[in-house]
Structure formats: C-alpha cells, structure tokens
C-alpha cells in the first residue's frame, strides 16, 4: 500500500483527520467498490474485457471519461513495464497511477508574500463559501496569521449574519455594510487591513451560477476594485466547490476560471455522500491547485489537500 497508510494508523491528530476523510469518501469508495471488488478479488486475465469493466467503474465513480481513459492508458503501460500479471498487483498500480494524476493539484496555500494577502472566494449558491471562510480563518490563525473578513455577499442578509457569527467565533473583525455593493465592502476591508497591519483578508462574495452572465460580470468588477485598493490583489482567487455535484464541479471550474483566473480550489462537503472522483477529472482537464478539502462542520474540518492520503482513503 501507499506509504501514508503507516503514518495514518495512529491515534494522533493526523490519524483522526484521515478517519474523517475516509468516512467522507464513503460514497465514492462504495461506487468503486461495487465493481472493483469483483474485478480485484478474483483470479482473471488482465484482458480487454477486464480493462473495459475497470473503466466503467471509474466513470461511475465520477472520475469522468477523459480522466478514466487517461488512467487506463497509463495503467496498461505500467502493467507492461512492471510485468504485472495479477489483479492484486494491478490494484496497487491503479493507486499509484491515480496518485500521479492527483499529485500536481496538491499545492499548499502560501500567504506570506504580501501583507495583507487578499483572498477572494467565489462559487455557486450553496457551495459552502461562507462556512469555508470561517474555517479558513481558523486555519490561518492557527499558523500565526491575523485575519480580517469582508462580508461581500450583499445579496443575502443571512450570509452577512453568518459571516459575523464566524467572526465572533474566531475573534476576528468583519467588515460589512447594511447596504452597498460587494465591491465597495471589499474595498473598505482591504483599506482597513492596510491601516491595521492585518496579514490576510478573506473576501466573501455572493453565490452565482456561471450562466448568470450579469452576476459573473459583477464578480469581475469586484476583482478589479480589489486591484484598485491594493495593486496586485487579489493574490488568491479560491473557487469553492460542493463535492456532491460530481462532474458539474468541472464545468464550474472552467467557467469561473475563464471569468476570474482561479488560482485554487476548496472542495467542501466530503461528508459521506460526496462524489469525490471528480477530483481526477479536474486534475486531467482543468488542473487548478486544490488548496483545501472539507469533511465536516467543525472548525478543524478544513485541511490542505494531500493527494496520497486522499488516494489511500479512497481505496482502503
């Protein structure tokens, strides 16, 4: 098995996180398992029929057609190169091949280059942006960074109240307005951070569908206004994705990246019903760094993406 298995088997913090991640991938693992169990637990020839069944299993787990085809091509080549002749060896080879596909996404967020480091968050309605901001603030504070929140979702009063609640929970300032547009709120937040010497600004925005062109234009305006407040900002544009949306998440990455130049992803709601195979599709077709994954509602349930532990949790 992958080397991470040994390091995750203890009862420490990393072991507990791995257990939550494994639970979060239950649906994806079961989808794979329903078909892979029969493939990998019986002695059979590694022929075209076997590989066709394997490809079907991968596609059903939301890996997607392009990524599944890529994995099968690489797996066949590895099997020939390493002279793999049994299904047990091929299962391990599949894990290694998937890890190679996902590893380039595992690029941690680094916030030390600018002060304040401005992070703009975007996504569709209900993807978990506001909650992710609260968890991200906690994560950054745990690494010695001061944080300021900008309540840029001016469409929903509930979103503003939710962000204020997260600010109180983390003991950080939230810049908000009862009226005005998102760009104005975030502009004020950046200037407040400059004046107070804050390390990181986390800017919330209202959820929107990529097909709502006027709202996507507003999002572009927010980004331009941030740059006026602080040249070079935003330094990070994070797209928050709901892991339950499957292949639709890939379409969201494409649309928001075209509009904003997305620099990183946050995958939320890996809560046992998620369709986590879409990460492979993103890695193959739109390889934007996956900065964080979230597995629950707790403050500590948002962690940097680790490709090796993800693959291990998926197959274990």
C-alpha positions as CSV (number, residue, x, y, z in Angstrom):
1,X,0.0,0.0,0.0
2,X,0.9,3.6,-0.1
3,X,3.4,4.8,2.5
4,X,0.8,7.1,4.1
5,X,-1.1,4.1,5.5
6,X,1.6,3.5,8.1
7,X,1.7,7.1,9.2
8,X,-2.1,7.5,9.4
9,X,-2.7,4.4,11.5
10,X,-2.1,6.0,14.9
11,X,-4.5,7.9,17.2
12,X,-3.0,11.3,16.8
13,X,-4.5,14.3,15.1
14,X,-3.5,13.2,11.6
15,X,-5.0,9.7,12.2
16,X,-8.3,11.3,13.3
17,X,-8.3,13.5,10.2
18,X,-7.7,10.5,8.0
19,X,-10.6,8.7,9.6
20,X,-12.9,11.7,8.8
21,X,-11.6,11.9,5.3
22,X,-12.1,8.1,4.8
23,X,-15.7,8.5,6.1
24,X,-16.2,11.4,3.7
25,X,-15.3,9.3,0.7
26,X,-17.7,6.5,1.6
27,X,-20.0,7.0,-1.4
28,X,-17.1,7.3,-3.9
29,X,-15.4,4.3,-2.4
30,X,-18.6,2.2,-2.4
31,X,-19.2,3.2,-6.0
32,X,-15.8,2.0,-6.9
33,X,-16.0,-1.0,-4.6
34,X,-19.3,-2.3,-6.1
35,X,-17.4,-3.0,-9.3
36,X,-13.8,-3.2,-8.2
37,X,-14.4,-5.9,-5.6
38,X,-15.4,-8.3,-8.3
39,X,-12.6,-7.2,-10.5
40,X,-9.8,-7.3,-8.0
41,X,-10.8,-10.2,-5.8
42,X,-11.0,-13.0,-8.4
43,X,-8.3,-14.5,-10.5
44,X,-8.8,-13.5,-14.0
45,X,-6.9,-12.4,-17.1
46,X,-5.9,-8.8,-17.5
47,X,-7.5,-8.6,-20.9
48,X,-9.5,-6.0,-22.8
49,X,-12.7,-7.1,-21.1
50,X,-11.1,-6.5,-17.7
51,X,-10.0,-3.0,-18.6
52,X,-13.4,-2.1,-20.0
53,X,-15.0,-3.1,-16.8
54,X,-12.5,-1.1,-14.8
55,X,-13.1,2.0,-17.0
56,X,-16.9,1.6,-16.4
57,X,-16.2,1.5,-12.6
58,X,-14.1,4.6,-12.7
59,X,-16.7,6.6,-14.8
60,X,-19.5,5.5,-12.4
61,X,-17.4,7.0,-9.5
62,X,-17.4,10.4,-11.2
63,X,-13.8,10.2,-12.4
64,X,-15.1,11.2,-15.8
65,X,-14.5,9.9,-19.3
66,X,-11.3,11.8,-20.1
67,X,-9.6,11.0,-16.8
68,X,-10.7,7.4,-16.9
69,X,-9.3,6.9,-20.4
70,X,-6.1,8.5,-19.2
71,X,-5.8,6.3,-16.2
72,X,-6.5,3.2,-18.2
73,X,-3.8,4.1,-20.8
74,X,-1.2,4.8,-18.1
75,X,-2.3,1.7,-16.2
76,X,-1.8,-0.6,-19.2
77,X,1.6,0.9,-19.8
78,X,2.6,0.4,-16.2
79,X,1.4,-3.2,-16.3
80,X,3.6,-3.9,-19.3
81,X,6.5,-2.0,-17.9
82,X,6.4,-3.6,-14.5
83,X,5.2,-7.0,-15.8
84,X,2.1,-7.1,-13.7
85,X,0.1,-10.2,-14.3
86,X,-2.3,-10.4,-11.4
87,X,-5.2,-8.3,-10.2
88,X,-3.7,-7.6,-6.8
89,X,-0.6,-6.0,-8.5
90,X,-2.9,-4.1,-10.8
91,X,-4.9,-2.6,-7.9
92,X,-1.8,-1.2,-6.4
93,X,-0.7,0.1,-9.8
94,X,-4.0,1.8,-10.2
95,X,-3.5,3.6,-6.8
96,X,0.0,4.7,-7.9
97,X,-1.3,5.9,-11.3
98,X,-4.2,7.9,-9.7
99,X,-1.7,9.4,-7.2
100,X,0.5,10.6,-10.1
101,X,-2.6,12.2,-11.7
102,X,-3.6,14.0,-8.5
103,X,-0.2,14.9,-7.1
104,X,0.1,18.1,-9.1
105,X,-3.0,19.5,-7.5
106,X,-1.5,19.3,-4.0
107,X,0.0,22.8,-3.9
108,X,-0.4,24.3,-0.4
109,X,-1.7,27.9,0.0
110,X,1.2,30.2,0.9
111,X,0.2,33.6,2.2
112,X,3.5,35.2,3.3
113,X,4.4,37.0,0.1
114,X,2.1,40.1,0.6
115,X,0.6,41.9,3.5
116,X,-2.3,42.0,3.5
117,X,-2.6,38.9,1.5
118,X,-6.1,39.2,-0.1
119,X,-8.0,36.0,-0.9
120,X,-11.2,36.3,-2.9
121,X,-13.7,33.4,-2.6
122,X,-16.3,32.6,-5.2
123,X,-18.7,29.8,-6.1
124,X,-22.2,28.8,-6.9
125,X,-25.1,29.2,-4.4
126,X,-24.9,26.8,-1.5
127,X,-21.3,25.6,-2.2
128,X,-20.2,26.5,1.3
129,X,-18.2,29.7,0.8
130,X,-19.1,31.4,4.0
131,X,-18.5,28.4,6.1
132,X,-15.2,27.8,4.4
133,X,-14.2,31.3,5.1
134,X,-14.8,30.7,8.8
135,X,-12.8,27.5,8.8
136,X,-10.0,29.1,6.7
137,X,-9.8,32.0,9.2
138,X,-9.3,29.5,12.0
139,X,-6.7,27.6,10.0
140,X,-4.7,30.7,9.3
141,X,-4.9,31.9,12.8
142,X,-3.5,28.6,13.9
143,X,-0.5,29.4,11.8
144,X,0.1,32.8,13.4
145,X,-1.7,35.0,10.9
146,X,-4.0,37.8,11.7
147,X,-7.2,37.8,9.7
148,X,-10.0,40.2,8.6
149,X,-13.2,39.1,6.9
150,X,-15.1,41.0,4.2
151,X,-18.9,40.4,4.0
152,X,-19.1,40.7,0.2
153,X,-22.3,38.7,-0.1
154,X,-24.6,41.7,-0.1
155,X,-27.5,39.8,-1.7
156,X,-28.4,37.8,1.4
157,X,-28.7,39.3,4.9
158,X,-28.3,35.8,6.2
159,X,-24.9,35.4,4.6
160,X,-23.7,38.6,6.3
161,X,-25.1,37.4,9.7
162,X,-23.4,34.0,9.2
163,X,-20.1,35.6,8.5
164,X,-20.4,37.9,11.5
165,X,-21.1,34.8,13.6
166,X,-17.9,33.2,12.2
167,X,-16.0,36.4,13.0
168,X,-17.2,36.2,16.6
169,X,-16.3,32.6,16.8
170,X,-12.8,33.2,15.6
171,X,-12.5,36.6,17.3
172,X,-11.7,38.4,14.1
173,X,-13.1,41.7,12.6
174,X,-15.8,41.5,9.9
175,X,-16.2,44.5,7.6
176,X,-19.8,44.8,6.5
177,X,-22.4,47.2,5.2
178,X,-26.2,47.0,5.5
179,X,-26.4,48.5,2.0
180,X,-24.0,49.0,-0.9
181,X,-22.4,46.6,-3.4
182,X,-19.9,43.8,-2.8
183,X,-17.0,45.8,-4.4
184,X,-17.5,48.7,-2.0
185,X,-17.5,46.4,1.0
186,X,-14.4,44.5,0.0
187,X,-12.6,47.8,-1.0
188,X,-13.2,49.1,2.6
189,X,-12.0,45.8,4.0
190,X,-8.7,45.9,2.1
191,X,-8.1,49.5,3.2
192,X,-9.0,48.6,6.8
193,X,-6.4,45.7,6.6
194,X,-3.8,48.1,5.3
195,X,-4.4,50.5,8.1
196,X,-4.4,47.8,10.8
197,X,-1.5,45.8,9.6
198,X,-3.6,42.6,9.1
199,X,-1.9,39.7,7.4
200,X,-4.8,38.2,5.5
201,X,-8.2,39.4,4.1
202,X,-10.8,36.8,3.3
203,X,-13.4,38.3,1.0
204,X,-16.8,36.6,0.7
205,X,-18.9,37.0,-2.5
206,X,-22.5,36.1,-3.3
207,X,-23.1,32.7,-4.9
208,X,-24.0,32.8,-8.6
209,X,-24.3,30.4,-11.4
210,X,-21.9,30.6,-14.4
211,X,-24.9,31.1,-16.7
212,X,-25.9,34.3,-14.9
213,X,-23.7,36.5,-17.0
214,X,-24.6,39.8,-15.4
215,X,-23.6,38.3,-12.0
216,X,-20.4,36.9,-13.4
217,X,-19.6,40.4,-14.7
218,X,-20.2,41.8,-11.2
219,X,-17.7,39.3,-9.9
220,X,-15.1,40.6,-12.4
221,X,-15.9,44.1,-11.2
222,X,-15.2,43.0,-7.6
223,X,-11.8,41.7,-8.7
224,X,-10.9,45.0,-10.5
225,X,-11.9,47.1,-7.5
226,X,-9.7,45.0,-5.2
227,X,-6.8,45.7,-7.5
228,X,-7.5,49.4,-7.2
229,X,-7.5,49.2,-3.5
230,X,-4.2,47.2,-3.5
231,X,-2.3,46.8,-6.7
232,X,-1.6,43.1,-7.4
233,X,-4.5,41.9,-5.3
234,X,-6.4,39.7,-5.0
235,X,-3.4,37.4,-4.5
236,X,-5.5,34.3,-4.5
237,X,-8.9,33.6,-6.1
238,X,-10.4,30.5,-4.5
239,X,-13.3,28.7,-6.1
240,X,-15.4,26.7,-3.5
241,X,-16.9,23.5,-4.9
242,X,-19.6,21.3,-3.4
243,X,-18.2,17.7,-3.6
244,X,-21.8,16.4,-4.1
245,X,-22.1,18.0,-7.6
246,X,-19.9,15.4,-9.3
247,X,-19.0,16.3,-12.9
248,X,-20.8,19.6,-12.7
249,X,-17.9,20.8,-10.5
250,X,-15.6,20.5,-13.5
251,X,-17.9,22.8,-15.5
252,X,-17.9,25.3,-12.6
253,X,-14.1,25.3,-12.6
254,X,-14.0,26.0,-16.3
255,X,-16.5,28.9,-16.1
256,X,-15.1,30.7,-13.1
257,X,-11.5,30.2,-14.2
258,X,-12.4,31.8,-17.6
259,X,-14.0,34.8,-15.7
260,X,-11.6,35.3,-12.8
261,X,-8.4,33.3,-13.3
262,X,-9.0,30.9,-10.5
263,X,-5.8,30.2,-8.6
264,X,-7.0,27.5,-6.2
265,X,-10.0,25.3,-5.2
266,X,-11.7,24.4,-2.0
267,X,-13.7,21.1,-2.1
268,X,-16.4,21.1,0.6
269,X,-18.9,18.6,2.0
270,X,-16.9,15.4,1.7
271,X,-19.4,14.1,4.2
272,X,-20.1,10.5,3.2
273,X,-22.4,11.3,0.3
274,X,-19.8,13.1,-1.8
275,X,-18.8,12.2,-5.3
276,X,-15.0,12.7,-4.8
277,X,-13.9,11.1,-8.0
278,X,-14.4,14.4,-9.8
279,X,-11.0,15.5,-8.4
280,X,-9.5,13.2,-11.0
281,X,-11.5,14.8,-13.8
282,X,-10.3,18.2,-12.6
283,X,-6.7,17.1,-12.5
284,X,-6.9,15.8,-16.0
285,X,-9.0,18.5,-17.7
286,X,-8.6,21.7,-15.6
287,X,-5.7,21.2,-13.2
288,X,-6.2,24.1,-10.8
289,X,-4.5,23.5,-7.4
290,X,-6.8,22.0,-4.8
291,X,-5.8,24.0,-1.8
292,X,-8.2,22.6,0.8
293,X,-10.8,19.8,1.4
294,X,-13.5,20.0,4.0
295,X,-15.1,16.9,5.6
296,X,-17.5,18.3,8.3
297,X,-18.9,21.3,10.1
298,X,-16.2,21.7,12.8
299,X,-13.6,24.4,12.8
300,X,-10.8,21.9,12.2
301,X,-12.6,20.1,9.4
302,X,-10.9,22.0,6.6
303,X,-7.4,20.9,5.8
304,X,-4.8,21.2,2.9
305,X,-5.3,18.6,0.2
306,X,-2.9,15.7,0.4
307,X,-3.0,13.5,-2.7
308,X,-1.5,10.5,-1.0
309,X,-3.9,10.4,1.9
310,X,-6.8,11.0,-0.5
311,X,-6.0,8.0,-2.7
312,X,-5.4,5.9,0.4
313,X,-8.7,6.8,1.9
314,X,-10.4,6.2,-1.5
315,X,-9.1,2.6,-1.7
316,X,-8.7,1.5,1.8
